[in-house]
Amino acid sequence: MAANDKVTSFDIATLAGVSQPTVSRALRGDKTVSEATRLRVEAIARQLNYTVDKNASSLRRGKSNTLALLFFEDLLPDESWINPFFLSMLGPILQTCAKRGYDLLTSFQQLSTDWHVDYEDSRKADGIILLGYGDYEIYRTRLEQLVAQGTHFVRWGSVDQHALGMTIGCDNRRGGRDAGTHLIARGCSRIAFLGDASSHYPEFRDRYAGLSDVLREAGLAVDPGLHVDALSTEQSGYEAASRLIARGVKFDAIFAGSDLIAIGAMRALDEHGLSVPCDVALIGFDDIPAANLTRQPLTTVAQDYLRAGEVLVDALIGQIDRKPVTPTLLAPRLITRMTA
C-alpha cells in the first residue's frame, strides 16, 4: 500500500489470511470468531492504525450499533432513588458493550410513561435492556406490548415458564435454599421472611419458596405468621421487622428478600433491644456495596452482577443478529459475614 492509501478491512483480511466478513466480526467482538483469529486481526489493525467506521458499518447493516439500558422503579418522593444492585450492573454492561462495538444509551423510566415505544421504533437503539420493574403485574402489560411489536429486548428478572421475552436472572430459589440451609445449620428453627412473596414480586416469591423448601426438608414448620410483606427499601424493611416484632411471635432468624430490607430490619431489631446475631440471625440478598459497610457486615446471598452484565448484552445482540438465545439462570453465592 502507498503511504497515503487509506487502510481498509480488506487489507487486514489479506494480511491475516481470513475473509473480510471475518475481520468485521473479529473487530466487533463477535464470539463466532476464534480467540486466536481475533487477536491476530486486532494486532494487524493496530499495526496499520485502522479504526472501524461505525457510521458506515451501521448504514450497511441497517443498525445504529447502539443499545438502550432502561432502569424502571417507582421513584421515592424526592425522585432520587435507584436500586443499588442495578447500579452495580451498569459498569459490566458498559464494558461489554464497548467490547462488542456498541454504544449505550441509559435512561430512567417510570411505568406511567410510554417507554416501550421510544427506542427501537425511533431508531435510537437496536434493542433494549430492562432493569427493575416494581410491581410485575403492572409491568407485564408493557412486556406484552414489546413482544407484540417485535421489539428486541432482554430483561433481568425471574426466569420461569411464564416469563415474557428473553429473561436473564439469578437462581433465586437456590439462593433461598442456601440462606435457609445456612441458618438451619446455625441452629435456627424459627426463620422469618421479609418480602412480598407474591406474583407481584416473583423474585421474592422464589426466594421465599427456596427457604420454605429447606424448612420442610428439615422437618420445620413454614409459619405464615413469620412472613411479612416488604418492598426493597430500607424503610420498608424497618417497618416489616417492626410489624414482625409487634406480632409477638417467636423467631430466631430473618431472611430478608433484599439487602436494603435487611439493613432496615437491622435498625428495627436494634431499637427493640434485639442483638444481631446473638438474638436474631440475619441474611440479606444481592450483596450491594452497603452490605459490607453496616455496623455489623451483613451475611447475604450475592447475585453475580459482573456475569449478569455480560450475559444481558450478549443475549440482546444475539437477538439483533437473529441468533438463537435462551433464558439464563446465574448461580448465586452465599457470603458469610457477621450477622449470620
C-alpha positions in Angstrom: 0.0 0.0 0.0 1.1 3.5 -0.7 1.8 5.7 2.3 -1.3 7.8 1.6 -3.7 4.9 0.9 -6.5 4.5 3.4 -6.4 1.2 5.2 -9.5 -1.0 4.7 -10.8 -4.1 6.3 -9.9 -5.9 3.0 -6.3 -5.1 3.6 -6.4 -6.5 7.1 -8.2 -9.6 5.7 -5.4 -10.2 3.2 -2.6 -9.9 5.8 -4.5 -12.0 8.3 -5.4 -14.7 5.8 -9.1 -14.5 6.5 -12.2 -13.1 4.8 -13.3 -9.5 5.1 -16.5 -10.5 7.0 -14.4 -12.4 9.5 -12.3 -9.2 10.0 -15.6 -7.2 10.6 -16.8 -9.8 13.1 -13.5 -10.0 14.9 -13.3 -6.2 15.3 -16.7 -6.0 16.9 -16.0 -8.9 19.3 -18.3 -11.5 17.7 -17.9 -14.7 19.7 -18.2 -16.8 16.5 -14.6 -15.8 15.7 -11.9 -17.8 17.5 -9.8 -16.1 20.1 -6.6 -16.7 18.1 -8.1 -15.1 14.9 -9.5 -12.2 16.8 -6.1 -11.4 18.4 -4.3 -11.7 15.0 -6.8 -9.4 13.4 -6.7 -6.8 16.2 -2.8 -6.9 16.2 -2.7 -6.1 12.4 -5.4 -3.4 12.8 -3.3 -1.7 15.5 -0.2 -2.0 13.4 -1.9 -0.3 10.5 -3.7 2.3 12.7 -7.0 1.0 11.4 -10.2 2.2 13.1 -13.7 1.0 12.4 -16.0 3.5 10.7 -19.0 2.9 12.9 -21.3 5.1 10.8 -20.5 3.3 7.6 -20.8 -0.1 9.3 -24.2 0.8 10.8 -25.6 2.0 7.5 -24.5 -1.2 5.7 -26.2 -3.4 8.3 -29.2 -1.1 8.9 -28.3 -0.7 12.6 -27.5 2.1 15.0 -24.9 0.0 16.8 -26.5 1.4 20.0 -28.3 -0.4 22.8 -30.6 1.3 25.3 -30.5 0.5 29.0 -33.7 1.4 30.8 -34.0 1.4 34.6 -37.5 1.1 36.0 -38.6 1.6 39.5 -41.2 3.6 41.4 -39.4 6.7 42.5 -39.2 7.8 46.1 -40.8 11.2 46.8 -37.6 13.1 46.3 -37.1 11.3 42.9 -33.5 10.3 43.8 -33.6 6.6 44.4 -32.5 3.7 42.2 -31.8 0.2 43.5 -28.1 -0.1 44.1 -28.0 -3.6 42.9 -28.9 -2.4 39.4 -26.3 0.3 39.6 -23.7 -2.4 40.2 -24.6 -3.9 36.8 -24.0 -0.6 34.9 -20.2 -1.0 34.8 -20.2 -4.6 33.4 -22.9 -3.7 30.9 -20.9 -0.7 29.6 -17.7 -2.7 29.4 -19.4 -5.5 27.5 -21.0 -3.0 25.1 -17.6 -1.5 24.4 -16.0 -4.9 23.8 -18.8 -5.8 21.3 -18.6 -2.4 19.4 -21.8 -1.0 20.7 -22.6 2.4 22.3 -25.1 2.5 25.3 -27.9 4.9 26.0 -29.2 5.0 29.6 -32.5 6.3 30.8 -34.6 6.1 34.0 -38.3 5.4 33.1 -41.4 5.3 35.2 -44.1 2.8 34.5 -46.5 5.6 33.7 -44.5 6.6 30.6 -44.6 5.1 27.1 -41.1 3.8 27.3 -42.0 0.8 25.3 -42.3 2.8 22.0 -39.5 5.2 22.5 -36.3 3.4 21.5 -36.2 0.8 18.8 -39.1 2.3 16.9 -37.4 5.7 16.7 -34.1 4.1 15.7 -32.4 5.4 18.8 -31.2 1.9 19.6 -31.2 -1.6 18.1 -32.6 -3.2 21.3 -33.4 -2.6 24.9 -32.0 -3.9 28.2 -34.6 -3.6 31.0 -33.6 -3.5 34.7 -36.1 -3.3 37.5 -39.8 -3.3 37.3 -41.6 -2.6 40.5 -44.9 -4.4 40.5 -44.6 -7.2 37.9 -48.3 -7.5 37.3 -48.3 -3.9 36.1 -45.0 -4.3 34.2 -46.2 -7.4 32.5 -48.7 -5.5 30.3 -45.8 -3.4 28.9 -43.8 -6.6 28.2 -46.7 -8.0 26.3 -46.7 -4.9 24.1 -43.0 -5.2 23.4 -43.4 -8.9 22.4 -46.4 -8.0 20.2 -44.5 -5.3 18.3 -41.4 -7.4 17.9 -39.0 -5.3 19.8 -35.6 -6.7 20.6 -35.3 -6.7 24.3 -33.8 -8.6 27.2 -34.6 -8.1 30.9 -33.3 -9.1 34.3 -35.8 -10.9 36.4 -37.4 -14.1 37.5 -36.7 -16.9 34.9 -39.6 -19.3 34.7 -42.0 -20.8 32.1 -44.4 -17.8 32.4 -41.7 -15.2 31.8 -42.3 -12.8 28.8 -39.5 -12.1 26.4 -35.8 -13.0 26.9 -35.1 -13.2 30.6 -31.7 -13.4 32.4 -31.8 -13.8 36.1 -30.4 -15.2 39.3 -31.5 -18.7 40.5 -33.5 -17.1 43.3 -34.9 -20.4 44.6 -31.5 -21.8 45.0 -30.4 -18.6 46.8 -33.3 -19.0 49.2 -32.3 -22.6 49.8 -28.7 -21.6 50.5 -29.8 -18.9 53.0 -32.2 -21.4 54.8 -29.6 -24.2 54.9 -27.1 -21.8 56.5 -29.5 -20.6 59.1 -30.7 -24.1 60.0 -27.0 -25.2 60.3 -26.5 -22.4 62.8 -29.4 -23.9 64.9 -32.1 -21.5 63.8 -35.6 -23.1 63.6 -38.0 -20.1 63.5 -36.9 -18.2 60.4 -38.9 -15.2 59.3 -39.0 -13.9 55.8 -39.4 -10.2 54.9 -40.6 -9.5 51.3 -43.7 -9.5 49.1 -43.6 -13.2 48.0 -46.4 -12.9 45.5 -46.9 -12.8 41.8 -46.3 -9.1 42.0 -42.7 -9.6 43.0 -41.7 -13.1 41.6 -38.1 -12.9 42.7 -39.1 -12.5 46.3 -41.6 -15.3 45.8 -38.8 -17.6 44.5 -36.5 -16.7 47.4 -39.2 -17.5 49.9 -40.0 -20.8 48.1 -36.4 -21.8 48.4 -36.4 -21.1 52.2 -39.7 -23.0 52.5 -38.3 -26.0 50.7 -35.4 -26.4 53.2 -37.6 -25.8 56.2 -39.9 -28.7 55.2 -37.0 -30.9 54.4 -35.6 -30.3 57.9 -39.0 -31.1 59.4 -39.6 -27.4 60.4 -42.8 -25.5 60.1 -43.4 -22.9 57.4 -45.3 -20.5 59.6 -47.3 -17.8 57.8 -47.0 -15.7 60.9 -43.3 -15.4 60.2 -43.8 -13.9 56.7 -44.2 -10.1 56.5 -44.5 -8.3 53.1 -41.9 -5.7 52.3 -40.6 -3.8 49.3 -37.0 -3.4 48.5 -36.2 -0.3 50.5 -34.6 0.3 54.0 -37.8 2.0 55.3 -40.0 -0.9 54.2 -37.6 -3.4 55.8 -37.7 -1.4 59.0 -41.4 -1.3 59.0 -41.7 -5.0 58.2 -39.4 -6.0 61.0 -41.3 -3.7 63.4 -44.6 -5.4 62.5 -43.0 -8.8 62.9 -41.8 -7.9 66.4 -45.2 -6.4 67.3 -46.9 -9.8 66.4 -45.2 -11.3 69.5 -44.3 -14.5 67.6 -41.1 -16.3 68.4 -38.3 -16.0 65.8 -34.6 -16.6 65.9 -33.6 -15.5 62.3 -34.7 -13.3 59.5 -34.1 -13.9 55.8 -34.7 -10.6 54.0 -35.7 -10.5 50.4 -33.0 -7.9 49.7 -30.1 -6.3 51.4 -32.0 -3.0 51.7 -34.8 -4.8 53.5 -32.2 -6.4 55.8 -30.5 -3.1 56.6 -33.8 -1.6 57.6 -34.7 -4.7 59.6 -31.3 -4.4 61.5 -32.3 -0.9 62.6 -35.7 -2.1 63.9 -34.1 -5.0 65.8 -31.6 -2.7 67.4 -34.4 -0.3 68.5 -36.2 -3.2 70.1 -33.1 -4.4 72.0 -32.5 -7.4 69.9 -28.9 -8.2 69.2 -27.7 -9.4 65.7 -26.7 -12.2 65.5 -26.9 -13.3 69.2 -30.7 -12.9 69.5 -31.6 -12.9 65.8 -29.5 -14.1 62.8 -30.0 -12.0 59.7 -29.3 -12.7 56.0 -30.0 -10.4 53.0 -29.9 -10.8 49.3 -28.0 -9.0 46.5 -24.6 -8.1 48.1 -24.9 -4.4 47.4 -21.8 -2.3 48.5 -23.6 -1.1 51.7 -24.0 -4.8 52.9 -20.3 -4.7 53.9 -20.5 -1.2 55.4 -23.1 -1.7 58.1 -22.1 -1.7 61.8 -22.1 -5.5 61.6 -21.3 -6.5 58.0 -24.3 -8.4 56.5 -24.3 -12.0 55.6 -26.0 -12.1 52.2 -26.7 -14.1 49.0 -24.7 -12.5 46.2 -26.0 -12.1 42.7 -23.3 -12.3 40.0 -23.7 -8.8 38.6 -20.4 -9.0 36.7 -21.5 -12.0 34.7 -25.1 -10.6 34.5 -23.9 -7.6 32.6 -22.1 -9.6 30.0 -24.9 -12.2 29.5 -27.6 -9.4 29.2 -25.6 -7.6 26.4 -24.7 -10.8 24.6 -28.3 -12.1 24.7 -29.6 -8.9 23.2 -27.0 -8.7 20.5 -27.8 -12.3 19.7 -31.5 -11.4 19.2 -30.5 -8.5 17.0 -28.2 -10.7 14.9 -31.0 -13.3 14.7 -29.0 -16.0 16.5 -30.6 -18.5 18.9 -30.6 -17.3 22.5 -32.1 -18.9 25.6 -33.1 -17.7 29.1 -30.2 -18.0 31.6 -30.1 -18.6 35.3 -27.0 -17.4 37.0 -25.9 -19.2 40.2 -26.0 -17.2 43.5 -23.3 -17.3 46.2 -23.7 -17.2 49.9 -21.3 -14.7 51.6 -20.9 -15.2 55.3 -20.1 -12.2 57.4 -21.1 -11.2 61.0 -24.9 -11.2 61.0 -25.4 -15.0 60.5 
